[in-house]
Amino acid sequence: MYHCDEEARLDALHRLNLLDTAPSESFDRITRMASQIFGLPIAAISLTDRDRQWFKSRVGVSHWSIPRLKAPCSEVAETADTLVIPDLHEDRCYRTSILADQGIRFYAGASLTTREGHSLGALCVLGTEPRQVTDAECNALNDLAKMVMVQIELQHALGRLDPLSGLPNRIQFLEDLADVGRDHAGEQRLAVLIDLARHEQLSNGLRVLGSAYLDRIVQDSARTIAAAIGRGRTVYHVAATQFAFLAPPGAEPHAYLATLSDLQAQLRTATRDRFIMAASIGVAPFLAGATSPAAILRTAHSAAQDARAHASLASVYSLAVDNAHQRRFRLIGDFDSALRDGGQLSLVFQPRVDLASGACVAVEALLRWQHPELGAISPAEFVPIVEQTSLGGAMTKWVFGAALAQLAAWRTAGLAMRLSINVSASNLEHPGFAQQVQLQALQHRVQPDWVELEVTESALMGDFGTATEQLTILLGAGFHVAIDDFGTGYSSLAYLQKLPGSILKIDQSFVRNMPEGPRERALVRSMVALAHDLGYRVVAEGVETAELRDLLIEMRCDEAQGYFYGRPMRPEQLVGWIDRRLSEAA
């Protein structure tokens, strides 16, 4: 019958991660010493698992484990006391044991006891003849058992202490959180995470000062944080430049956040490299035993990253903000499936009208995503985040393929209009982008003159040299280039005259504001005149009323796009829209 604390004992054993590990000379050395002191052929470091005795080290034994039932080491683990059996054949319990059946007559085992009082098993010696033990032998066996425990704790600590800061690491933090959940279930607690600096700050410092600079920051900060929270509480080094600790029981999130301002001030002066640092602090409330340790650490990290958006560089975990981040992360993961699943992605097309004639002269291809579980995902949500990943190139390739195939079909059907496709900064920064576009046009038998590439000012400014080089190649091949969202970027007039393109699209925010007053109209009129003077054909976006159309005609704007003319439409809807306009014109 096992003791009532057997589950706690097993938990202590399993958390050490010793079971089924490789042999170790440091343990084998102690086992050999025990065999030599007793002059016996068999010795072992035996760990008592739920149903077996597993040998971390063994002398004179060929197998790695035996059943726990009627194993003397199991009794040692249950009692946490030294056990001596002079003759197993004479012992009422063990004379029918597996050891007795194998010819073992003598057993002596000393408990391997943790500081918390849990016995992991025994350091034992065994013989094939009955015998007694002296007090000196018994004392030696117990001393050797303590040496085994020192070795166990040392190896355990090596995997749980950060060598640079000397503090317990992330593994230990997670284990201690699990202990809090077990011992204080239902208690409301706060986890605090400190992130010492932004990634770019660390990168710049490493580039100039080398790794010693980072080591110095970590060591100085470790001492500062440990001193600030006081003795009796533990600081954990959970990542390269991140530390965590638990607030005192009963601390209220926002009130405790205010008390951490002193710690932030101390961190700013803790190291000579303080001007490179900008430590952020995140506070994550959790219910002990109800939240997994990994989730607690993740939410604390999330709060610390959110803190970077606050002037105080401190923040309490926000479920809403975290859910938004998790949704973005999910969309990135799911978009790869969308690219491979032909039913999720599609294109719609918004017409662009010549203001003088009213004819549809171009259509803009716009990507749509129908997620199988989340429904329709706005391109304003998924396109920017996908473009920041390695999927950005694959997304552009898919859009070009689908758009050019549709353009070829329209041209075959006699619809002679230009197709406009949006291009991102990540596309323009790829040296092979221009070649890829030309290749896809050839594959779909589309003439370059039929295609217009829309690129924003901001995309051009990211890497102006590479972007203009790619666009210049495409212009030379016969493609058209339009500068999209003009007025919202940060290009100067000096850049404007260097931008490769022949079409300029005025952003809808300027167009829609024209009815508000003469200043707003004067601004758009000036944009149109400047663009014409520089040789651009001008397109106004966001035209939603007849009033806006008339104002743009009076300003001699060339083309217009917006809901007044047509919303983004599926291919068959667009054909119907064109047919209706032709009928009305006739």
MARMI-282634 format. One record per residue (C-alpha): residue in three letters; x, y, z. Coordinates in steps of 0.02 Angstrom, whole numbers, padded with zeros to 5 digits, always signed. Layout:
REM residues N
ALAXYZ ...
//
This chain:
REM residues 586
MET+00000+00000+00000 TYR+00074+00167-00053 HIS+00074+00319+00060 CYS-00057+00455+00036 ASP+00076+00573-00033 GLU+00125+00451-00171 GLU+00063+00566-00310 ALA+00168+00710-00242 ARG+00318+00593-00233 LEU+00294+00537-00412 ASP+00272+00716-00468 ALA+00438+00762-00387 LEU+00522+00615-00474 HIS+00451+00653-00646 ARG+00492+00839-00637 LEU+00676+00794-00620 ASN+00673+00714-00793 LEU+00790+00574-00737 LEU+00689+00423-00791 ASP+00748+00336-00950 THR+00898+00451-00971 ALA+01069+00396-01031 PRO+01201+00326-00911 SER+01310+00454-00823 GLU+01487+00427-00759 SER+01454+00544-00611 PHE+01320+00422-00549 ASP+01414+00264-00599 ARG+01564+00320-00495 ILE+01457+00324-00337 THR+01379+00156-00376 ARG+01551+00076-00394 MET+01605+00151-00228 ALA+01453+00073-00141 SER+01494-00097-00217 GLN+01675-00085-00160 ILE+01636-00026+00017 PHE+01520-00173+00046 GLY+01623-00295-00055 LEU+01466-00348-00147 PRO+01444-00386-00333 ILE+01283-00287-00359 ALA+01243-00103-00328 ALA+01118+00016-00409 ILE+01039+00188-00404 SER+00857+00133-00414 LEU+00717+00258-00449 THR+00541+00205-00397 ASP+00417+00243-00535 ARG+00231+00204-00527 ASP+00249+00021-00579 ARG+00436-00011-00594 GLN+00608+00011-00520 TRP+00718+00095-00651 PHE+00907+00096-00630 LYS+00993+00261-00666 SER+01158+00172-00629 ARG+01198-00012-00600 VAL+01344-00129-00563 GLY+01324-00316-00588 VAL+01150-00298-00663 SER+01114-00327-00847 HIS+00935-00260-00854 TRP+00876-00079-00833 SER+00720-00108-00729 ILE+00616-00232-00629 PRO+00433-00228-00577 ARG+00399-00122-00423 LEU+00292-00255-00341 LYS+00387-00332-00193 ALA+00545-00234-00236 PRO+00636-00179-00076 CYS+00681-00010-00156 SER+00494+00025-00166 GLU+00482+00010+00024 VAL+00628+00131+00040 ALA+00537+00256-00071 GLU+00375+00237+00029 THR+00458+00257+00200 ALA+00602+00374+00149 ASP+00708+00272+00269 THR+00857+00153+00259 LEU+00809-00029+00238 VAL+00921-00180+00275 ILE+00864-00359+00239 PRO+00997-00483+00300 ASP+00916-00630+00209 LEU+00774-00612+00084 HIS+00734-00798+00099 GLU+00693-00773+00282 ASP+00589-00615+00256 ARG+00402-00644+00253 CYS+00372-00508+00120 TYR+00521-00529+00006 ARG+00554-00716+00005 THR+00434-00730-00145 SER+00503-00576-00232 ILE+00583-00574-00404 LEU+00751-00535-00322 ALA+00740-00689-00210 ASP+00694-00794-00361 GLN+00852-00731-00447 GLY+00962-00788-00304 ILE+00979-00624-00208 ARG+00991-00653-00019 PHE+01052-00486+00052 TYR+00985-00309+00024 ALA+01029-00138+00095 GLY+00958+00026+00027 ALA+00972+00208+00081 SER+00837+00332+00030 LEU+00867+00462-00105 THR+00768+00600-00021 THR+00735+00774-00093 ARG+00740+00932+00012 GLU+00550+00928+00014 GLY+00554+00754+00093 HIS+00504+00651-00059 SER+00600+00489-00082 LEU+00645+00456-00264 GLY+00706+00278-00231 ALA+00865+00205-00159 LEU+01051+00182-00175 CYS+01058-00005-00144 VAL+01184-00146-00130 LEU+01140-00330-00151 GLY+01227-00497-00119 THR+01200-00680-00154 GLU+01239-00730+00025 PRO+01152-00678+00188 ARG+01248-00551+00292 GLN+01236-00412+00421 VAL+01291-00230+00408 THR+01398-00130+00526 ASP+01357+00045+00583 ALA+01504+00109+00481 GLU+01436+00026+00324 CYS+01263+00094+00356 ASN+01331+00270+00381 ALA+01434+00255+00222 LEU+01282+00199+00122 ASN+01182+00349+00184 ASP+01326+00467+00144 LEU+01337+00397-00031 ALA+01148+00418-00051 LYS+01167+00601-00004 MET+01305+00616-00135 VAL+01184+00546-00264 MET+01056+00677-00215 VAL+01185+00816-00230 GLN+01224+00754-00405 ILE+01039+00747-00449 GLU+01008+00923-00386 LEU+01164+00986-00475 GLN+01112+00913-00641 HIS+00936+00976-00615 ALA+01000+01151-00577 LEU+01113+01153-00729 GLY+00961+01136-00839 ARG+00865+01268-00742 LEU+00990+01407-00709 ASP+01043+01532-00840 PRO+01234+01532-00845 LEU+01245+01718-00884 SER+01128+01791-00753 GLY+01135+01649-00628 LEU+00946+01658-00613 PRO+00819+01518-00633 ASN+00771+01501-00816 ARG+00608+01483-00913 ILE+00594+01296-00875 GLN+00603+01331-00689 PHE+00477+01473-00705 LEU+00352+01359-00790 GLU+00378+01223-00659 ASP+00356+01347-00517 LEU+00198+01413-00598 ALA+00133+01235-00602 ASP+00172+01220-00416 VAL+00076+01380-00381 GLY-00071+01310-00478 ARG-00066+01150-00377 ASP-00035+01226-00205 HIS-00139+01385-00221 ALA-00278+01336-00340 GLY-00408+01473-00365 GLU-00295+01613-00305 GLN-00287+01770-00414 ARG-00104+01811-00454 LEU-00002+01924-00567 ALA+00143+01875-00678 VAL+00263+02015-00727 LEU+00377+02011-00880 ILE+00513+02139-00915 ASP+00581+02157-01091 LEU+00743+02256-01081 ALA+00750+02332-01255 ARG+00677+02332-01430 HIS+00750+02210-01555 GLU+00824+02349-01662 GLN+00906+02428-01510 LEU+00991+02265-01467 SER+01042+02233-01647 ASN+01121+02405-01662 GLY+01212+02384-01496 LEU+01277+02212-01542 ARG+01336+02277-01710 VAL+01438+02418-01631 LEU+01487+02354-01460 GLY+01486+02165-01478 SER+01412+02028-01368 ALA+01497+02094-01209 TYR+01378+02242-01216 LEU+01226+02126-01209 ASP+01303+02021-01071 ARG+01332+02178-00968 ILE+01153+02238-00989 VAL+01083+02068-00939 GLN+01193+02050-00784 ASP+01165+02228-00724 SER+00977+02214-00751 ALA+00968+02045-00664 ARG+01047+02118-00507 THR+00935+02272-00514 ILE+00772+02174-00532 ALA+00820+02049-00395 ALA+00862+02190-00275 ALA+00702+02284-00317 ILE+00581+02143-00281 GLY+00675+02094-00122 ARG+00732+01935-00038 GLY+00613+01789-00026 ARG+00549+01817-00203 THR+00621+01743-00362 VAL+00669+01826-00526 TYR+00676+01714-00679 HIS+00779+01740-00837 VAL+00651+01678-00963 ALA+00729+01737-01128 ALA+00888+01822-01187 THR+00835+01995-01128 GLN+00676+01954-01033 PHE+00646+01928-00847 ALA+00490+01872-00755 PHE+00428+01862-00577 LEU+00265+01845-00481 ALA+00187+01992-00391 PRO+00145+01968-00206 PRO-00021+01880-00174 GLY-00167+02001-00173 ALA-00086+02130-00289 GLU-00210+02223-00400 PRO-00155+02236-00583 HIS-00162+02423-00617 ALA-00109+02473-00442 TYR+00041+02356-00451 LEU+00085+02422-00623 ALA+00104+02595-00545 THR+00225+02526-00415 LEU+00335+02457-00553 SER+00377+02633-00614 ASP+00516+02640-00483 LEU+00589+02479-00554 GLN+00587+02554-00728 ALA+00680+02706-00664 GLN+00810+02594-00581 LEU+00834+02495-00741 ARG+00868+02655-00837 THR+01015+02692-00724 ALA+01073+02514-00691 THR+01199+02503-00832 ARG+01316+02617-00927 ASP+01222+02566-01084 ARG+01058+02633-01015 PHE+01033+02754-01161 ILE+01018+02606-01280 MET+00885+02523-01172 ALA+00698+02552-01166 ALA+00629+02420-01048 SER+00445+02379-01061 ILE+00343+02293-00926 GLY+00191+02182-00948 VAL+00075+02123-00809 ALA-00033+01970-00839 PRO-00169+01922-00713 PHE-00205+01736-00698 LEU-00305+01616-00591 ALA-00191+01488-00512 GLY-00230+01312-00571 ALA-00349+01373-00707 THR-00221+01441-00829 SER-00077+01337-00898 PRO+00100+01398-00858 ALA+00139+01418-01044 ALA-00016+01526-01068 ILE+00032+01635-00919 LEU+00205+01667-00991 ARG+00132+01702-01163 THR+00006+01829-01099 ALA+00140+01917-00996 HIS+00249+01928-01151 SER+00100+01995-01249 ALA+00071+02130-01118 ALA+00255+02180-01123 GLN+00249+02199-01312 ASP+00087+02300-01302 ALA+00175+02413-01176 ARG+00289+02474-01315 ALA+00140+02572-01382 HIS+00118+02665-01216 ALA+00218+02816-01159 SER+00242+02731-00990 LEU+00311+02573-01072 ALA+00200+02474-00954 SER+00038+02382-00987 VAL-00086+02259-00913 TYR-00131+02114-01025 SER-00277+02151-01142 LEU-00381+02005-01204 ALA-00450+02109-01348 VAL-00278+02161-01410 ASP-00212+01984-01387 ASN-00358+01912-01485 ALA-00320+02033-01627 HIS-00139+01976-01630 GLN-00191+01794-01626 ARG-00314+01823-01768 ARG-00176+01901-01874 PHE-00062+01755-01837 ARG-00200+01633-01883 LEU-00235+01723-02046 ILE-00052+01710-02095 GLY-00054+01524-02058 ASP-00218+01495-02151 PHE-00171+01597-02304 ASP-00051+01462-02361 SER-00198+01342-02370 ALA-00300+01474-02462 LEU-00167+01485-02597 ARG-00176+01297-02622 ASP-00366+01285-02607 GLY-00441+01355-02767 GLY-00607+01396-02685 GLN-00553+01525-02557 LEU-00470+01664-02658 SER-00553+01761-02797 LEU-00539+01926-02890 VAL-00665+02065-02910 PHE-00645+02210-03029 GLN-00687+02395-03008 PRO-00709+02500-03165 ARG-00615+02661-03205 VAL-00705+02786-03316 ASP-00642+02919-03436 LEU-00722+03081-03374 ALA-00735+03158-03546 SER-00820+03013-03636 GLY-00892+02911-03492 ALA-00815+02753-03565 CYS-00738+02617-03457 VAL-00554+02624-03500 ALA-00482+02513-03363 VAL-00527+02398-03218 GLU-00433+02370-03056 ALA-00412+02190-02996 LEU-00446+02172-02809 LEU-00413+02014-02708 ARG-00548+01935-02599 TRP-00534+01794-02471 GLN-00681+01688-02413 HIS-00613+01595-02261 PRO-00701+01427-02232 GLU-00727+01465-02047 LEU-00708+01653-02023 GLY-00804+01705-02178 ALA-00756+01853-02287 ILE-00590+01930-02234 SER-00562+02110-02285 PRO-00409+02136-02395 ALA-00369+02287-02286 GLU-00343+02161-02145 PHE-00252+02016-02227 VAL-00153+02093-02371 PRO-00037+02202-02263 ILE+00008+02059-02145 VAL+00033+01931-02284 GLU+00147+02052-02376 GLN+00263+02053-02226 THR+00291+01865-02239 SER+00366+01746-02364 LEU+00189+01718-02430 GLY+00186+01894-02504 GLY+00271+01840-02664 ALA+00156+01690-02684 MET+00003+01801-02658 THR+00060+01922-02795 LYS+00097+01778-02913 TRP-00078+01708-02883 VAL-00160+01877-02914 PHE-00060+01906-03073 GLY-00101+01732-03137 ALA-00288+01748-03105 ALA-00298+01928-03166 LEU-00202+01898-03327 ALA-00305+01744-03366 GLN-00463+01848-03347 LEU-00391+01989-03452 ALA-00347+01866-03592 ALA-00526+01799-03589 TRP-00600+01975-03597 ARG-00486+02025-03740 THR-00536+01867-03835 ALA-00719+01917-03807 GLY-00685+02090-03879 LEU-00676+02192-03718 ALA-00529+02309-03749 MET-00492+02382-03579 ARG-00334+02394-03475 LEU-00312+02292-03317 SER-00235+02372-03163 ILE-00148+02262-03032 ASN-00082+02320-02863 VAL+00102+02294-02824 SER+00176+02299-02647 ALA+00342+02359-02579 SER+00398+02179-02549 ASN+00368+02141-02734 LEU+00473+02288-02791 GLU+00615+02243-02674 HIS+00633+02073-02759 PRO+00763+02086-02899 GLY+00672+01958-03008 PHE+00499+02037-02997 ALA+00502+02123-03168 GLN+00557+01962-03252 GLN+00418+01864-03164 VAL+00284+01987-03224 GLN+00347+01977-03404 LEU+00349+01787-03397 GLN+00171+01777-03332 ALA+00111+01896-03468 LEU+00192+01785-03599 GLN+00113+01629-03524 HIS-00061+01706-03536 ARG-00027+01786-03706 VAL-00062+01958-03636 GLN+00019+02110-03715 PRO+00111+02224-03591 ASP+00012+02375-03655 TRP-00145+02296-03584 VAL-00077+02293-03406 GLU-00053+02431-03279 LEU+00042+02409-03115 GLU-00017+02513-02968 VAL+00112+02555-02836 THR+00096+02672-02687 GLU+00216+02813-02644 SER+00262+02724-02482 ALA+00306+02564-02574 LEU+00422+02662-02689 MET+00507+02749-02545 GLY+00550+02586-02454 ASP+00697+02547-02569 PHE+00687+02683-02700 GLY+00834+02621-02802 THR+00777+02440-02821 ALA+00593+02489-02842 THR+00627+02614-02981 GLU+00744+02491-03066 GLN+00608+02357-03073 LEU+00476+02478-03133 THR+00591+02553-03264 ILE+00618+02378-03334 LEU+00431+02350-03343 LEU+00400+02520-03422 GLY+00532+02480-03552 ALA+00442+02316-03589 GLY+00280+02411-03624 PHE+00186+02396-03460 HIS+00102+02549-03384 VAL+00139+02609-03207 ALA+00020+02709-03096 ILE+00066+02798-02935 ASP-00074+02750-02815 ASP-00142+02845-02662 PHE-00049+03003-02712 GLY-00039+03131-02572 THR-00041+03005-02427 GLY+00142+02956-02439 TYR+00297+03053-02395 SER+00383+03081-02561 SER+00444+03256-02595 LEU+00424+03351-02758 ALA+00603+03306-02797 TYR+00556+03122-02790 LEU+00394+03149-02885 GLN+00484+03202-03042 LYS+00591+03045-03032 LEU+00449+02921-03005 PRO+00435+02801-03152 GLY+00257+02805-03215 SER+00131+02890-03327 ILE-00027+02884-03218 LEU-00058+02965-03050 LYS-00206+02918-02939 ILE-00262+03050-02813 ASP-00310+02968-02649 GLN-00495+02962-02607 SER-00471+03055-02443 PHE-00434+03215-02541 VAL-00572+03187-02670 ARG-00710+03154-02544 ASN-00666+03312-02445 MET-00691+03430-02592 PRO-00871+03478-02547 GLU-00812+03541-02376 GLY-00741+03703-02442 PRO-00634+03801-02565 ARG-00469+03751-02482 GLU-00505+03566-02507 ARG-00553+03596-02690 ALA-00400+03704-02718 LEU-00288+03564-02654 VAL-00357+03436-02777 ARG-00354+03565-02919 SER-00170+03596-02881 MET-00132+03408-02880 VAL-00215+03388-03050 ALA-00122+03536-03125 LEU+00046+03480-03052 ALA+00024+03303-03115 HIS-00021+03365-03290 ASP+00130+03479-03292 LEU+00240+03329-03250 GLY+00163+03226-03389 TYR+00047+03113-03288 ARG-00128+03059-03334 VAL-00234+03090-03177 VAL-00359+02971-03097 ALA-00470+03025-02951 GLU-00516+02888-02826 GLY-00668+02885-02711 VAL-00791+02970-02830 GLU-00960+02932-02751 THR-01075+03074-02806 ALA-01120+03172-02962 GLU-01058+03330-02874 LEU-00883+03256-02859 ARG-00887+03201-03041 ASP-00936+03375-03100 LEU-00800+03458-02995 LEU-00669+03341-03067 ILE-00727+03373-03245 GLU-00713+03560-03212 MET-00534+03531-03149 ARG-00496+03433-03308 CYS-00457+03273-03215 ASP-00438+03130-03340 GLU-00519+02979-03257 ALA-00624+02934-03105 GLN-00653+02778-03001 GLY-00778+02752-02862 TYR-00949+02692-02808 PHE-01036+02826-02914 TYR-00985+02724-03064 GLY-00974+02550-02994 ARG-00923+02445-02846 PRO-00798+02301-02863 MET-00885+02165-02962 ARG-00863+01984-03013 PRO-00810+01960-03195 GLU-00986+01919-03257 GLN-01059+02068-03162 LEU-00932+02184-03240 VAL-00976+02125-03416 GLY-01160+02159-03377 TRP-01116+02332-03311 ILE-01020+02375-03470 ASP-01163+02313-03580 ARG-01289+02421-03486 ARG-01180+02577-03503 LEU-01159+02547-03690 SER-01348+02526-03708 GLU-01380+02687-03612 ALA-01252+02781-03716 ALA-01334+02721-03876 
//
